[in-house]
Amino acid sequence: MEEIVSLCKRRGFIFQSNEIYGGLQGLYDYGPLGVELKNNLKTAWWKSVVYNRDDVEGLDTSILTHPDVLKYSGHEDTFTDPLVDCKSCGLRFRQDQVPEQCKGEELTEPRDFNLMFKTNVGPVSDDSSLAYLRPETAQQIYINFKNVLDSTSRSLPFGIAQIGKSFRNEITPRNFIFRVREFEQMELEFFVLPGDDEVWHQKWIKNRVSWWKEQGIPSEKLKLLTVTGDDLAHYSKSTVDIMYKFPHGEEELEGIANRTDFDLGSHTKNQKDLNITAQVKNNVDSNTRLAIQNENNDWVVPYVIEPSAGVDRGVLAIINEAYTVENLDNDKKRTVLKLRKHLAPIKAAVIPLKRNNEELVKLTHTIKSTLQQYQIGRVVVENTGNIGKSYRKHDEIGTPLCITVDFDSLEKKTVTVRDRDTMEQKTIALDEINKYFIDYFSDVES
């Protein structure tokens, strides 16, 4: 983990947030390369879940959330962690995360700590203006169920997908970007007829495991864990977590839950008329029926299958998997980030052999501008004047291709293309470089 954190800061992937003022624990900023990697991961998810399917719509909802939403979802009552104080050092911890140095000290009795951030909307700060920063993106999907249904004329089964920020006031954020207070989620709520839920649950488990493999996570690093006992959420009929071996241990990468009709049932009006199977709080505030008519024109509250993944955890897993230190000749080493092509923050670096040669630099910028027009991803000019150092830098940040512009480029109209993983170099005609670039990135995993 220390090597990954060092790489992320040194090369501009991830920084501690508010660092010049001492930082804020559990908050991180994504730098120039980090934002590209993160956006590429989100794009791969969106393509897989929305574009490549015919049964999913997208959504982008507000972060500020009406308190009634989280009242009827159960968050106000149950979204808590057990908090204890160490009387010796005066620090507070989640009960299951007390550090070794405090375990022999006197601890207070655990008490519930609500993880939601409160705020006020409008000029007056009182109970009437209370709102929350959403603790998950899912609830805003549920309350928009009828809006999406009416505007798209969907029928079951269909899904609503969303990528967005969520906020949880973690007692002890830890392990770099694995557990933080402000994070991003990729969530799908897939609505199905009661009775079809178990089949769809298995389909989505298989789908999500396959997708993570396409992002570069090998099968042997993934494990399916069926959640049982007290760990199973009160709304869930069945939950399977995709577990990954992070640097700090095996933990959840994504969860796929069968949430039954709890969510739509919790937020709908006329609950008594809808044959809801889940135990829901009596809702006297909703003004909308969140149900759909079946072929017999009977109103049905759909069951929900929810694949939910953290973007930040995904980024950490992908960097961890791609991070490689290789032994070279003469007892030298190179650090290389073997990211899949579609995830690489920079797709190609165009490098002039000499930084102060006007002709070489001009041609370099022309090649860069031409390749950038294809919008495959970011292309940069690396005008350092040191080819070896440029190669090592772009190995370390995961750039798949380096294109060197030398004096043969001026005389023979050729460039040298170097592959990140194999370090092999090949000479390509200048008028063929566009096709080579397009063909190279057309063979992607997602």
C-alpha positions in Angstrom: 0.0 0.0 0.0 2.9 2.4 0.8 4.3 2.0 -2.7 0.9 2.6 -4.3 0.2 5.7 -2.2 3.7 7.1 -3.1 3.2 6.5 -6.8 -0.3 8.1 -6.7 1.1 11.3 -5.1 4.4 11.5 -7.1 2.7 11.0 -10.5 -0.4 13.0 -9.9 -3.1 10.3 -9.4 -4.4 11.0 -5.9 -3.6 13.7 -3.3 -4.6 14.2 0.3 -7.5 16.7 0.3 -6.8 20.1 1.9 -3.2 19.1 2.5 -1.8 22.6 2.7 -3.9 23.1 5.8 -3.0 19.7 7.4 -5.5 17.7 5.4 -9.0 16.3 6.2 -9.0 12.7 7.1 -11.0 10.4 4.8 -11.0 12.9 1.9 -8.9 12.7 -1.2 -8.5 14.7 -4.4 -7.9 13.1 -7.8 -5.0 14.7 -9.7 -4.4 15.0 -13.5 -3.9 11.3 -14.1 -6.3 10.1 -11.4 -9.2 11.9 -12.8 -8.6 10.4 -16.2 -8.3 6.9 -14.8 -11.4 7.4 -12.7 -13.4 8.8 -15.6 -12.3 5.9 -17.8 -13.5 3.4 -15.2 -16.9 5.1 -15.0 -17.2 5.3 -18.8 -16.4 1.5 -19.0 -19.2 0.9 -16.4 -21.7 3.1 -18.1 -21.0 1.5 -21.5 -21.4 -2.0 -20.1 -24.5 -1.3 -18.0 -26.4 1.3 -20.1 -25.1 1.6 -23.7 -24.5 -2.1 -24.3 -28.0 -3.1 -23.0 -31.5 -2.4 -24.2 -33.1 -2.5 -20.7 -31.4 0.2 -18.7 -31.9 4.0 -18.5 -29.5 6.5 -16.9 -30.1 9.1 -14.2 -28.3 11.9 -12.4 -30.0 13.0 -9.2 -29.4 15.6 -6.5 -27.0 15.1 -3.7 -29.1 17.1 -1.2 -31.9 14.8 0.0 -35.3 15.4 1.6 -35.3 14.0 5.1 -38.5 12.0 4.4 -36.6 10.0 1.8 -34.2 8.7 4.4 -36.8 8.4 7.1 -38.9 5.9 5.1 -35.8 4.1 3.7 -34.8 3.4 7.2 -31.5 5.4 7.2 -32.5 7.7 10.0 -33.1 4.7 12.3 -30.6 2.1 11.1 -27.7 3.8 9.3 -25.4 3.7 12.3 -22.1 2.3 13.4 -21.2 1.3 17.0 -18.9 4.0 18.5 -16.5 3.6 21.5 -14.1 6.0 23.2 -10.7 5.0 24.6 -10.4 6.6 28.0 -6.7 6.4 27.9 -5.9 8.2 24.6 -9.2 10.1 24.3 -9.8 8.9 20.7 -12.9 7.4 19.2 -13.2 4.3 17.1 -15.7 2.0 15.5 -16.2 -0.9 17.8 -14.7 -3.4 15.4 -11.8 -1.2 14.4 -10.2 -0.5 17.8 -6.3 -0.4 17.2 -4.1 -2.9 19.0 -2.6 -0.2 21.4 -6.1 0.6 22.7 -7.5 -2.9 23.1 -6.0 -3.3 26.6 -7.3 0.1 27.7 -10.7 1.0 29.2 -13.3 1.5 26.5 -16.7 3.1 26.9 -19.9 1.0 26.1 -20.7 1.1 22.4 -23.3 3.6 21.3 -25.0 4.2 17.9 -23.4 6.9 15.7 -25.4 8.0 12.7 -23.2 8.2 9.6 -25.2 10.8 7.6 -24.1 14.4 7.1 -26.8 16.9 8.0 -27.2 20.4 6.4 -29.8 23.1 6.0 -31.5 24.3 2.9 -32.4 28.0 2.7 -31.6 31.1 4.9 -33.0 29.7 8.2 -31.2 26.9 10.0 -33.8 25.0 12.0 -35.6 21.6 11.8 -37.9 22.8 9.0 -34.9 23.3 6.7 -33.1 20.1 7.5 -31.6 18.0 4.6 -29.0 15.4 4.3 -26.1 14.7 1.9 -27.1 11.5 0.4 -25.4 8.4 1.9 -26.0 6.4 -1.3 -27.3 7.1 -4.8 -29.9 4.4 -4.7 -32.7 6.2 -2.8 -33.0 8.9 -5.4 -33.4 6.3 -8.1 -36.3 4.7 -6.2 -38.2 8.0 -5.8 -37.7 8.7 -9.5 -39.1 5.3 -10.5 -42.4 6.6 -11.8 -40.8 9.6 -13.6 -38.5 7.3 -15.5 -41.4 4.8 -16.1 -43.7 7.5 -17.5 -41.1 9.2 -19.6 -39.7 6.1 -21.2 -42.7 3.7 -21.3 -40.5 0.9 -19.9 -41.9 -2.5 -18.9 -40.4 -5.0 -16.5 -37.6 -6.0 -16.4 -35.7 -2.8 -16.7 -33.0 -0.9 -14.7 -32.0 2.6 -13.8 -28.3 3.4 -13.5 -26.5 6.2 -11.7 -22.9 7.3 -11.0 -22.5 9.9 -8.3 -21.1 11.2 -5.1 -22.2 9.8 -1.7 -21.3 10.9 1.8 -20.8 8.9 5.0 -19.4 10.3 8.2 -17.1 7.3 8.8 -15.8 7.1 12.4 -12.4 5.7 11.3 -11.7 6.1 7.6 -8.7 4.0 6.6 -6.7 2.2 4.0 -6.2 5.2 1.6 -9.2 5.5 -0.7 -10.8 2.2 0.4 -12.9 3.7 3.2 -13.5 7.5 2.9 -16.1 10.0 3.9 -16.8 11.4 0.4 -16.9 8.8 -2.4 -18.4 7.9 -5.7 -20.7 5.0 -6.5 -21.8 3.1 -9.6 -25.2 1.7 -8.8 -27.8 0.0 -10.8 -31.4 -0.7 -9.6 -32.8 -3.4 -11.8 -36.6 -3.9 -11.4 -38.1 -7.3 -11.9 -41.4 -9.1 -11.3 -41.7 -10.9 -8.0 -40.7 -14.5 -8.6 -38.1 -13.6 -11.3 -35.8 -12.0 -8.7 -33.6 -15.0 -7.9 -32.9 -15.7 -11.6 -32.0 -12.1 -12.2 -29.9 -12.0 -9.0 -27.7 -14.8 -10.3 -27.5 -13.2 -13.8 -26.2 -9.9 -12.4 -23.7 -11.7 -10.1 -22.2 -13.4 -13.2 -22.3 -10.2 -15.2 -20.5 -8.1 -12.6 -17.7 -10.7 -12.0 -17.1 -10.8 -15.7 -17.0 -7.1 -15.9 -14.3 -6.8 -13.2 -12.2 -9.3 -15.1 -12.4 -7.1 -18.2 -11.0 -4.3 -16.1 -7.9 -6.3 -15.4 -8.8 -8.1 -12.1 -7.8 -11.8 -12.4 -10.2 -14.5 -11.4 -8.0 -15.8 -8.6 -8.1 -12.4 -6.9 -12.0 -12.4 -6.8 -14.2 -14.4 -4.5 -17.9 -14.5 -4.0 -19.1 -14.2 -0.4 -22.8 -14.9 0.5 -23.7 -12.5 3.2 -25.5 -14.1 6.2 -26.7 -13.5 9.7 -26.3 -10.0 11.2 -24.3 -8.9 8.2 -27.2 -9.2 5.9 -29.1 -5.9 5.6 -32.6 -5.9 7.0 -34.1 -5.2 3.5 -32.2 -8.0 1.7 -33.5 -11.4 0.7 -30.0 -12.3 -0.4 -26.7 -10.5 -0.9 -23.5 -11.7 -2.6 -20.4 -9.6 -2.3 -17.6 -9.7 -4.8 -14.5 -9.8 -2.6 -11.0 -8.7 -3.8 -7.6 -9.1 -2.2 -6.7 -5.4 -1.6 -3.2 -4.6 -0.2 -4.6 -4.5 3.3 -6.6 -7.7 3.0 -9.7 -9.3 1.4 -12.7 -6.9 1.4 -15.8 -6.0 -0.6 -15.3 -4.6 -4.1 -19.0 -4.7 -5.1 -22.2 -6.0 -3.6 -25.2 -7.5 -5.5 -28.3 -7.5 -3.4 -31.8 -8.8 -3.9 -33.7 -6.0 -2.1 -37.2 -7.5 -2.8 -40.0 -4.9 -2.8 -38.7 -3.1 0.2 -37.5 0.1 -1.5 -40.4 0.9 -3.8 -42.7 -0.4 -1.1 -41.3 2.0 1.4 -41.7 5.1 -0.7 -45.1 4.4 -2.3 -48.5 5.7 -1.3 -51.4 3.4 -0.8 -49.2 0.7 0.7 -52.1 -1.4 2.0 -53.5 -1.8 -1.5 -50.3 -3.2 -3.1 -49.6 -6.5 -1.4 -46.1 -5.6 -0.3 -44.1 -8.5 1.0 -41.3 -6.6 2.8 -41.7 -5.1 6.2 -41.9 -1.4 5.5 -42.6 1.7 7.6 -46.2 3.1 7.2 -45.8 6.0 4.7 -48.2 8.9 5.1 -46.2 11.4 3.2 -45.7 10.0 -0.3 -48.0 11.3 -3.0 -47.1 8.8 -5.7 -47.8 5.1 -6.3 -44.5 3.4 -7.2 -45.9 0.3 -8.9 -46.5 -1.1 -12.4 -49.4 -3.0 -13.9 -48.9 -6.6 -15.0 -50.6 -8.3 -17.9 -53.8 -8.7 -15.8 -53.8 -5.0 -15.0 -53.0 -5.7 -11.4 -50.7 -3.3 -9.6 -47.3 -4.9 -8.7 -44.5 -3.4 -6.7 -41.3 -4.7 -8.4 -38.5 -6.4 -6.7 -35.1 -4.8 -7.1 -31.7 -6.4 -7.9 -28.9 -3.9 -7.0 -25.3 -4.2 -8.2 -23.5 -1.5 -6.2 -19.8 -0.7 -6.6 -17.6 2.0 -5.2 -15.6 3.9 -7.9 -12.8 4.6 -5.5 -12.4 1.0 -4.4 -12.4 0.1 -8.1 -9.6 2.6 -8.8 -7.6 1.2 -5.9 -8.1 -2.4 -7.0 -7.1 -1.6 -10.6 -4.0 0.3 -9.6 -3.0 -2.4 -7.2 -3.4 -5.1 -9.9 -1.6 -3.1 -12.6 1.3 -2.0 -10.4 4.3 -4.1 -11.4 8.1 -3.9 -10.7 10.1 -5.8 -13.3 13.8 -6.9 -13.2 15.8 -5.8 -16.2 19.3 -6.5 -17.3 22.3 -5.1 -15.3 20.4 -5.5 -12.0 18.0 -2.6 -13.0 14.3 -2.4 -12.3 11.4 -0.7 -13.9 8.1 0.2 -12.5 5.2 -0.2 -14.9 1.5 0.3 -14.5 0.0 -2.4 -16.7 -3.5 -0.9 -17.1 -5.9 -2.2 -19.7 -5.9 0.1 -22.7 -9.3 1.6 -22.2 -8.4 2.6 -18.6 -5.0 4.1 -19.2 -5.1 7.9 -18.3 -2.9 8.8 -21.3 -3.2 6.7 -24.4 -0.1 7.9 -26.2 2.9 10.1 -25.5 4.5 11.8 -28.6 8.2 12.5 -27.9 10.6 14.6 -29.9 14.2 13.2 -29.9 15.6 16.7 -29.2 13.5 19.3 -27.3 15.2 22.3 -28.9 14.9 21.2 -32.5 12.1 23.4 -34.0 11.2 21.0 -36.9 11.0 17.9 -34.6 8.9 19.7 -32.0 6.6 21.1 -34.6 6.0 17.7 -36.2 5.5 16.2 -32.7 2.7 18.7 -32.0 1.1 18.0 -35.4 1.0 14.2 -34.7 -0.4 14.8 -31.2 -3.2 17.1 -32.5 -4.1 14.6 -35.3 -4.3 11.6 -32.9 -6.2 13.7 -30.3 -9.0 14.4 -32.9 -10.1 10.8 -32.8 -11.2 11.3 -29.1 -10.0 7.9 -28.1 -8.4 9.4 -25.0 -5.8 11.8 -23.9 -2.6 12.2 -26.1 0.3 14.3 -24.8 3.6 15.7 -26.0 6.5 14.7 -23.7 9.1 17.3 -24.6 11.9 16.5 -22.1 14.8 15.8 -24.4 15.5 12.5 -22.6 14.0 9.5 -24.3 15.0 7.0 -21.6 13.4 9.1 -18.8 10.3 9.7 -20.9 9.9 6.0 -21.4 10.3 5.2 -17.7 7.8 7.9 -16.7 5.1 6.7 -19.1 5.7 3.1 -18.1 5.1 4.2 -14.5 1.8 6.0 -15.3 0.5 3.3 -17.6 0.7 4.9 -21.0 0.4 2.1 -23.6 2.2 3.7 -26.5 5.2 6.1 -26.8 5.7 7.6 -30.3 9.2 9.0 -30.9 9.8 11.6 -33.5 13.4 11.6 -34.7 15.4 12.8 -37.7 14.2 9.9 -39.7 10.7 11.3 -39.2 11.9 14.4 -41.1 13.9 12.6 -43.8 12.2 9.2 -44.2 8.7 10.1 -42.9 8.7 7.4 -40.2 8.2 7.3 -36.4 9.2 4.8 -33.7 6.4 3.3 -31.7 7.2 1.6 -28.4 4.9 -0.8 -26.5 4.6 -0.3 -22.8 4.4 -3.9 -21.7 6.8 -5.6 -24.1 9.1 -2.6 -24.6 9.3 -3.6 -28.2 9.9 -0.8 -30.8 8.7 -0.8 -34.3 9.2 1.7 -37.2 5.9 2.9 -38.8 5.4 5.2 -41.7 4.2 8.6 -40.7 1.1 8.3 -43.0 0.2 5.0 -41.2 0.4 6.2 -37.6 -3.2 7.3 -37.5 -4.5 3.9 -38.6 -2.1 2.1 -36.3 -3.4 4.2 -33.4 -7.0 3.6 -34.2 -6.5 -0.1 -34.7 -4.5 -0.5 -31.5 -7.3 1.0 -29.4 -10.2 -0.6 -31.3 -9.1 -3.9 -29.7 -10.2 -3.1 -26.2 -11.7 -5.2 -23.4 -14.7 -3.0 -22.6 
